[in-house]
Amino acid sequence: MEKPNSEQLFEKNYLRRYLRLSGSRPIIISCKYKRTWEKHVTFSCVRPYIKGQHTSTLCNHINILRSEVEKVYNLSDFIFNRTYYIVCRSKQYEYDESRMGIELARDIIANPILNGNEFRIIEPSILQECFQFDPKVFHRK
C-alpha cells in the first residue's frame, strides 16, 4: 500500500481505514488514555505499533466499550495521557461500513491493554501472531 499524501492525512478519520489491512489477524496499537465515559473509554493519538519506529497516527481517537475494558483493566489504574498498548482486532462499524473500530483480542492475551512496563515483557509469541504494519507506509519522521 502506498504512503498517504498530505490531503489524506487530514481526513476526518485520518488513516483508520488502514486497520482493514490486518484482516482477521490481531494488531497492536499504541495510544494515550484520555477519559472514561459512561459507556466507553477514549484513547487518543492512535498509532500502529512497529518495533523501534515512530509511526504515523491512524486516527485522533478511538473509543472502546467501557464494559469490555472493565473485563480486563481496572479503570482507576488508567493515568491521563499515559501511553498504553492494545492488542486488538479491527472491526467494521455495524452502522457505517466505511468506518473501522477495534475490539480487544482477549483470545490471545488475557489482558490486551498494557502499560509501557507490561508491554516491555509481552510474550514474543503474541508479537509474532499479530499483523505487522508496513514500516515504509507508517514511518513518522
N, CA, C and O of each residue as an XYZ file, in Angstrom:
564
protein
N       0.846     -1.176      0.000
C       0.000      0.000      0.000
C       0.888      1.235      0.000
O       1.903      1.275      0.695
N       0.507      2.239     -0.778
C       1.352      3.423     -0.888
C       1.165      4.372      0.292
O       0.140      4.366      0.973
N       2.185      5.177      0.505
C       2.163      6.134      1.604
C       1.088      7.186      1.334
O       0.977      7.670      0.207
N       0.293      7.550      2.344
C      -0.774      8.528      2.151
C      -0.202      9.912      1.867
O       0.860     10.271      2.375
N      -0.921     10.689      1.046
C      -0.462     12.052      0.775
C      -0.975     12.997      1.863
O      -1.769     12.597      2.714
N      -0.521     14.244      1.833
C      -0.863     15.184      2.901
C      -2.360     15.444      2.982
O      -2.883     15.684      4.070
N      -3.056     15.400      1.856
C      -4.504     15.603      1.879
C      -5.193     14.468      2.637
O      -6.118     14.709      3.413
N      -4.744     13.237      2.412
C      -5.323     12.093      3.100
C      -5.077     12.162      4.603
O      -5.905     11.699      5.388
N      -3.952     12.734      5.010
C      -3.630     12.803      6.435
C      -4.604     13.666      7.211
O      -4.737     13.515      8.425
N      -5.282     14.567      6.527
C      -6.188     15.473      7.222
C      -7.652     15.069      7.101
O      -8.536     15.843      7.469
N      -7.918     13.884      6.599
C      -9.283     13.387      6.555
C      -9.801     13.216      7.977
O      -9.017     13.076      8.915
N     -11.113     13.226      8.135
C     -11.722     13.162      9.470
C     -11.183     11.996     10.293
O     -10.842     12.174     11.462
N     -11.101     10.818      9.707
C     -10.665      9.639     10.446
C      -9.214      9.290     10.170
O      -8.779      8.170     10.435
N      -8.473     10.232      9.646
C      -7.069     10.052      9.351
C      -6.856      8.763      8.572
O      -7.366      8.621      7.460
N      -6.121      7.838      9.131
C      -5.769      6.615      8.412
C      -6.449      5.382      8.996
O      -5.988      4.260      8.784
N      -7.523      5.579      9.718
C      -8.187      4.453     10.382
C      -8.555      3.351      9.401
O      -8.616      2.179      9.771
N      -8.801      3.727      8.149
C      -9.167      2.718      7.154
C      -8.065      1.679      6.951
O      -8.332      0.573      6.482
N      -6.828      2.033      7.304
C      -5.721      1.091      7.162
C      -5.811     -0.066      8.161
O      -5.071     -1.043      8.045
N      -6.702      0.037      9.128
C      -6.924     -1.097     10.033
C      -7.403     -2.317      9.249
O      -7.182     -3.452      9.674
N      -8.048     -2.095      8.123
C      -8.557     -3.195      7.294
C      -7.442     -4.108      6.791
O      -7.685     -5.276      6.489
N      -6.228     -3.583      6.699
C      -5.104     -4.364      6.185
C      -4.873     -5.648      6.966
O      -4.396     -6.642      6.419
N      -5.211     -5.619      8.238
C      -4.913     -6.762      9.106
C      -5.868     -7.927      8.921
O      -5.608     -9.022      9.421
N      -6.963     -7.712      8.216
C      -7.943     -8.779      8.056
C      -8.452     -9.228      9.416
O      -8.903     -8.405     10.212
N      -8.385    -10.518      9.690
C      -8.856    -11.034     10.984
C      -7.719    -11.203     12.000
O      -7.951    -11.603     13.141
N      -6.490    -10.896     11.573
C      -5.348    -11.043     12.488
C      -5.345     -9.941     13.538
O      -5.782     -8.824     13.264
N      -4.859    -10.243     14.730
C      -4.761     -9.196     15.754
C      -3.706     -8.169     15.372
O      -2.791     -8.456     14.600
N      -3.845     -6.987     15.915
C      -2.884     -5.906     15.709
C      -2.508     -5.325     17.066
O      -3.176     -5.578     18.069
N      -1.452     -4.558     17.085
C      -1.081     -3.829     18.302
C      -1.061     -2.352     17.943
O      -0.432     -1.935     16.970
N      -1.769     -1.571     18.756
C      -1.752     -0.129     18.581
C      -1.223      0.506     19.864
O      -1.369     -0.048     20.953
N      -0.614      1.665     19.716
C      -0.260      2.465     20.887
C      -1.200      3.658     20.898
O      -1.591      4.154     19.841
N      -1.560      4.117     22.076
C      -2.479      5.244     22.191
C      -2.382      5.821     23.595
O      -1.819      5.202     24.498
N      -2.931      7.000     23.763
C      -2.898      7.681     25.059
C      -4.289      7.666     25.672
O      -5.278      7.985     25.011
N      -4.351      7.288     26.951
C      -5.627      7.292     27.661
C      -6.090      8.733     27.849
O      -5.309      9.599     28.244
N      -7.363      8.980     27.562
C      -7.920     10.319     27.725
C      -9.025     10.391     28.770
O      -8.972     11.227     29.672
N     -10.028      9.520     28.657
C     -11.167      9.673     29.558
C     -12.038      8.424     29.573
O     -12.148      7.700     28.584
N     -12.656      8.196     30.738
C     -13.652      7.140     30.875
C     -15.020      7.800     30.924
O     -15.273      8.681     31.746
N     -15.879      7.371     30.051
C     -17.238      7.886     29.956
C     -18.203      6.845     30.515
O     -17.786      5.778     30.966
N     -19.470      7.160     30.484
C     -20.481      6.230     30.981
C     -20.492      4.928     30.182
O     -20.639      3.850     30.758
N     -20.338      5.021     28.855
C     -20.456      3.825     28.018
C     -19.167      3.400     27.327
O     -19.096      2.297     26.785
N     -18.152      4.249     27.336
C     -16.921      3.875     26.643
C     -15.703      4.541     27.263
O     -15.807      5.422     28.116
N     -14.535      4.083     26.796
C     -13.249      4.633     27.229
C     -12.576      5.189     25.980
O     -12.529      4.527     24.943
N     -12.056      6.414     26.088
C     -11.458      7.088     24.941
C      -9.941      7.117     25.041
O      -9.371      7.448     26.081
N      -9.302      6.759     23.929
C      -7.852      6.846     23.776
C      -7.587      7.745     22.568
O      -8.357      7.748     21.608
N      -6.502      8.501     22.623
C      -6.168      9.390     21.504
C      -4.827      9.014     20.904
O      -4.133      8.122     21.392
N      -4.479      9.713     19.839
C      -3.177      9.552     19.185
C      -2.906      8.072     18.878
O      -1.886      7.517     19.286
N      -3.822      7.461     18.166
C      -3.788      6.023     17.897
C      -2.823      5.739     16.750
O      -2.981      6.248     15.641
N      -1.813      4.905     17.049
C      -0.773      4.591     16.064
C      -0.530      3.086     16.013
O      -0.676      2.399     17.024
N      -0.160      2.567     14.835
C       0.201      1.145     14.773
C       1.551      0.941     15.465
O       2.445      1.780     15.353
N       1.688     -0.162     16.171
C       2.964     -0.469     16.809
C       3.873     -1.148     15.793
O       3.520     -2.172     15.207
N       5.047     -0.560     15.595
C       6.107     -1.168     14.798
C       7.364     -1.036     15.645
O       7.813      0.074     15.932
N       7.925     -2.159     16.039
C       9.062     -2.154     16.948
C      10.184     -1.225     16.469
O      10.639     -1.308     15.328
N      10.612     -0.346     17.368
C      11.743      0.530     17.095
C      11.455      1.701     16.171
O      12.384      2.369     15.718
N      10.177      1.965     15.881
C       9.855      3.061     14.962
C       8.834      4.016     15.549
O       7.957      3.615     16.314
N       8.956      5.273     15.185
C       7.904      6.251     15.430
C       6.953      6.113     14.253
O       7.385      6.133     13.100
N       5.671      5.974     14.530
C       4.718      5.704     13.462
C       3.698      6.832     13.300
O       3.485      7.636     14.208
N       3.082      6.868     12.132
C       2.055      7.856     11.807
C       0.779      7.567     12.580
O       0.504      6.426     12.951
N       0.020      8.598     12.813
C      -1.255      8.460     13.514
C      -2.306      7.853     12.590
O      -2.507      8.318     11.468
N      -2.974      6.803     13.080
C      -4.077      6.192     12.337
C      -5.342      7.032     12.471
O      -6.073      7.230     11.501
N      -5.590      7.518     13.673
C      -6.755      8.361     13.912
C      -6.526      9.154     15.197
O      -5.692      8.790     16.025
N      -7.279     10.241     15.349
C      -7.043     11.081     16.515
C      -7.616     10.502     17.798
O      -7.148     10.838     18.885
N      -8.623      9.636     17.693
C      -9.127      8.970     18.896
C      -9.868      7.692     18.521
O     -10.267      7.479     17.376
N     -10.029      6.860     19.530
C     -10.794      5.630     19.348
C     -11.501      5.346     20.670
O     -10.943      5.583     21.741
N     -12.714      4.844     20.594
C     -13.491      4.504     21.782
C     -13.635      2.995     21.880
O     -13.838      2.309     20.879
N     -13.528      2.495     23.095
C     -13.747      1.069     23.357
C     -14.858      0.990     24.388
O     -14.880      1.767     25.343
N     -15.772      0.062     24.202
C     -16.871     -0.065     25.152
C     -16.342     -0.228     26.578
O     -15.480     -1.067     26.837
N     -16.853      0.560     27.472
C     -16.424      0.513     28.873
C     -16.607     -0.883     29.454
O     -15.749     -1.363     30.194
N     -17.717     -1.539     29.126
C     -17.979     -2.876     29.663
C     -16.905     -3.873     29.240
O     -16.582     -4.788     29.997
N     -16.346     -3.708     28.039
C     -15.273     -4.591     27.574
C     -13.953     -4.261     28.270
O     -13.204     -5.164     28.647
N     -13.673     -2.992     28.438
C     -12.436     -2.577     29.107
C     -12.441     -3.050     30.560
O     -11.420     -3.521     31.060
N     -13.574     -2.928     31.234
C     -13.674     -3.323     32.641
C     -13.407     -4.811     32.855
O     -13.039     -5.208     33.961
N     -13.581     -5.634     31.842
C     -13.308     -7.070     31.957
C     -11.814     -7.357     32.083
O     -11.421     -8.403     32.600
N     -10.973     -6.415     31.604
C      -9.533     -6.693     31.549
C      -8.662     -5.657     32.257
O      -7.468     -5.886     32.447
N      -9.239     -4.525     32.650
C      -8.416     -3.466     33.227
C      -9.202     -2.720     34.289
O     -10.388     -2.441     34.116
N      -8.534     -2.396     35.391
C      -9.144     -1.609     36.454
C      -9.152     -0.145     36.004
O      -8.091      0.462     35.856
N     -10.318      0.414     35.790
C     -10.430      1.765     35.240
C      -9.707      2.809     36.090
O      -9.202      3.795     35.553
N      -9.651      2.611     37.381
C      -8.988      3.591     38.243
C      -7.465      3.561     38.091
O      -6.780      4.458     38.584
N      -6.931      2.548     37.420
C      -5.488      2.466     37.185
C      -5.025      3.263     35.962
O      -3.825      3.479     35.788
N      -5.951      3.698     35.121
C      -5.558      4.492     33.964
C      -5.005      5.837     34.414
O      -5.509      6.444     35.359
N      -3.973      6.291     33.731
C      -3.364      7.587     34.020
C      -3.511      8.452     32.771
O      -3.127      8.048     31.673
N      -4.066      9.640     32.952
C      -4.316     10.565     31.857
C      -3.043     10.817     31.053
O      -1.979     11.088     31.610
N      -3.179     10.721     29.736
C      -2.103     10.977     28.774
C      -0.975      9.949     28.775
O       0.000     10.123     28.044
N      -1.075      8.898     29.560
C      -0.066      7.844     29.529
C      -0.304      6.969     28.304
O      -1.444      6.747     27.897
N       0.782      6.479     27.725
C       0.688      5.593     26.564
C       0.361      4.176     27.006
O       0.937      3.653     27.960
N      -0.569      3.573     26.295
C      -0.954      2.181     26.504
C      -0.858      1.460     25.170
O      -0.986      2.063     24.104
N      -0.633      0.168     25.254
C      -0.576     -0.683     24.070
C      -1.780     -1.604     24.123
O      -2.064     -2.208     25.157
N      -2.480     -1.710     23.016
C      -3.706     -2.504     22.982
C      -3.581     -3.572     21.895
O      -3.323     -3.271     20.730
N      -3.768     -4.815     22.303
C      -3.795     -5.936     21.364
C      -5.274     -6.106     20.993
O      -6.116     -6.366     21.852
N      -5.566     -5.956     19.721
C      -6.959     -5.906     19.303
C      -7.109     -6.416     17.871
O      -6.138     -6.812     17.227
N      -8.329     -6.395     17.403
C      -8.634     -6.708     16.012
C      -9.438     -5.544     15.448
O     -10.206     -4.894     16.157
N      -9.243     -5.298     14.166
C     -10.049     -4.259     13.540
C     -11.473     -4.773     13.385
O     -11.714     -5.965     13.192
N     -12.389     -3.848     13.476
C     -13.802     -4.229     13.386
C     -14.553     -3.131     12.639
O     -14.455     -1.949     12.968
N     -15.286     -3.547     11.648
C     -16.101     -2.609     10.877
C     -17.287     -2.189     11.727
O     -17.899     -3.029     12.386
N     -17.621     -0.917     11.726
C     -18.792     -0.435     12.459
C     -20.044     -1.041     11.856
O     -20.185     -1.099     10.634
N     -20.954     -1.495     12.707
C     -22.189     -2.102     12.217
C     -23.074     -1.092     11.513
O     -23.750     -1.435     10.544
N     -23.081      0.147     11.983
C     -23.971      1.158     11.438
C     -23.348      1.969     10.294
O     -24.042      2.753      9.648
N     -22.053      1.788     10.039
C     -21.385      2.539      8.972
C     -20.223      1.704      8.450
O     -19.151      1.683      9.055
N     -20.430      1.017      7.332
C     -19.434      0.093      6.803
C     -18.149      0.762      6.358
O     -17.138      0.087      6.162
N     -18.169      2.079      6.195
C     -16.958      2.782      5.770
C     -16.031      3.085      6.949
O     -14.889      3.498      6.744
N     -16.508      2.886      8.175
C     -15.709      3.216      9.353
C     -15.199      1.950     10.037
O     -15.842      0.900     10.016
N     -14.031      2.087     10.639
C     -13.411      0.967     11.341
C     -13.179      1.326     12.799
O     -12.868      2.471     13.128
N     -13.333      0.345     13.656
C     -13.006      0.470     15.066
C     -12.179     -0.734     15.462
O     -11.583     -1.399     14.615
N     -12.145     -1.010     16.761
C     -11.388     -2.168     17.239
C     -12.193     -2.922     18.286
O     -13.129     -2.393     18.886
N     -11.795     -4.180     18.488
C     -12.293     -4.971     19.611
C     -11.086     -5.639     20.254
O     -10.139     -6.018     19.564
N     -11.119     -5.782     21.554
C      -9.993     -6.348     22.288
C      -9.784     -7.809     21.900
O     -10.749     -8.554     21.730
N      -8.531     -8.214     21.760
C      -8.191     -9.592     21.366
C      -7.918    -10.427     22.619
O      -6.787    -10.842     22.871
N      -8.960    -10.660     23.384
C      -8.809    -11.414     24.640
C      -8.547    -12.891     24.399
O      -8.191    -13.609     25.333
N      -8.714    -13.358     23.178
C      -8.477    -14.766     22.886
C      -6.981    -15.089     22.789
O      -6.602    -16.255     22.905
N      -6.123    -14.077     22.578
C      -4.688    -14.374     22.500
C      -3.896    -13.835     23.684
O      -2.747    -14.225     23.895
N      -4.512    -12.929     24.465
C      -3.848    -12.411     25.660
C      -4.938    -12.037     26.666
O      -5.902    -11.352     26.325
N      -4.773    -12.491     27.897
C      -5.798    -12.274     28.920
C      -6.043    -10.792     29.174
O      -7.188    -10.366     29.330
N      -4.972    -10.006     29.216
C      -5.115     -8.566     29.403
C      -4.550     -7.857     28.178
O      -3.346     -7.612     28.104
N      -5.416     -7.523     27.211
C      -4.930     -6.917     25.975
C      -4.651     -5.414     26.062
O      -4.285     -4.799     25.060
N      -4.819     -4.817     27.240
C      -4.477     -3.403     27.435
C      -3.279     -3.371     28.376
O      -3.365     -3.802     29.526
N      -2.163     -2.854     27.873
C      -0.915     -2.912     28.638
C      -0.286     -1.532     28.762
O      -0.265     -0.756     27.807
N       0.230     -1.236     29.960
C       1.018     -0.007     30.081
C       2.424     -0.307     29.551
O       2.716     -1.446     29.186
N       3.282      0.691     29.507
C       4.611      0.510     28.929
C       5.427     -0.577     29.589
O       6.078     -1.358     28.896
N       5.411     -0.651     30.923
C       6.179     -1.678     31.632
C       5.662     -3.075     31.325
O       6.447     -4.008     31.152
N       4.348     -3.220     31.259
C       3.762     -4.526     30.944
C       4.074     -4.916     29.496
O       4.329     -6.084     29.202
N       4.053     -3.935     28.601
C       4.310     -4.229     27.196
C       5.749     -4.664     26.954
O       6.011     -5.486     26.075
N       6.674     -4.122     27.721
C       8.088     -4.485     27.552
C       8.344     -5.974     27.801
O       9.320     -6.528     27.296
N       7.476     -6.614     28.570
C       7.682     -8.032     28.880
C       6.629     -8.932     28.215
O       6.422    -10.069     28.638
N       5.976     -8.419     27.185
C       4.964     -9.212     26.481
C       5.634    -10.429     25.840
O       6.781    -10.360     25.397
N       4.922    -11.508     25.800
C       5.438    -12.743     25.208
C       5.747    -12.532     23.722
O       4.898    -12.025     22.990
N       6.931    -12.907     23.270
C       7.272    -12.768     21.846
C       6.289    -13.470     20.912
O       6.073    -13.022     19.786
N       5.697    -14.565     21.376
C       4.751    -15.298     20.524
C       3.516    -14.443     20.207
O       2.921    -14.594     19.140
N       3.134    -13.563     21.109
C       1.996    -12.672     20.860
C       2.374    -11.660     19.779
O       1.585    -11.389     18.874
N       3.571    -11.110     19.875
C       4.036    -10.171     18.853
C       4.071    -10.830     17.483
O       3.706    -10.213     16.483
N       4.512    -12.085     17.439
C       4.613    -12.803     16.167
C       3.252    -13.118     15.569
O       3.101    -13.172     14.348
N       2.266    -13.324     16.427
C       0.927    -13.644     15.944
C       0.221    -12.428     15.346
O      -0.693    -12.571     14.533
N       0.642    -11.249     15.746
C      -0.026    -10.025     15.308
C       0.414     -9.586     13.913
O       1.548     -9.815     13.493
N      -0.507     -8.957     13.223
C      -0.245     -8.386     11.902
C       0.857     -7.336     12.023
O       0.871     -6.549     12.970
N       1.768     -7.329     11.071
C       2.862     -6.358     11.067
C       2.576     -5.275     10.028
O       2.528     -5.549      8.829
N       2.389     -4.061     10.497
C       2.182     -2.941      9.581
C       3.471     -2.642      8.835
O       4.561     -2.842      9.369
N       3.351     -2.164      7.600
C       4.499     -1.867      6.749
C       5.229     -0.628      7.264
O       4.654      0.460      7.282
N       6.480     -0.776      7.681
C       7.234      0.377      8.204
C       7.405      1.503      7.188
O       7.511      2.668      7.570
N       7.434      1.170      5.910
C       7.602      2.211      4.889
C       6.364      3.099      4.788
O       6.466      4.288      4.486
N       5.210      2.520      5.040
C       3.958      3.278      4.950
C       3.715      4.096      6.212
O       3.217      5.219      6.140
N       4.061      3.542      7.354
C       3.685      4.173      8.620
C       4.817      4.870      9.362
O       4.610      5.357     10.473
N       6.011      4.930      8.771
C       7.131      5.599      9.429
C       6.832      7.094      9.558
O       6.399      7.740      8.603
N       7.073      7.631     10.760
C       6.887      9.066     11.026
C       8.252      9.682     11.247
O       9.050      9.181     12.039
N       8.513     10.755     10.556
C       9.818     11.421     10.676
C       9.887     12.274     11.911
O      10.912     12.905     12.170
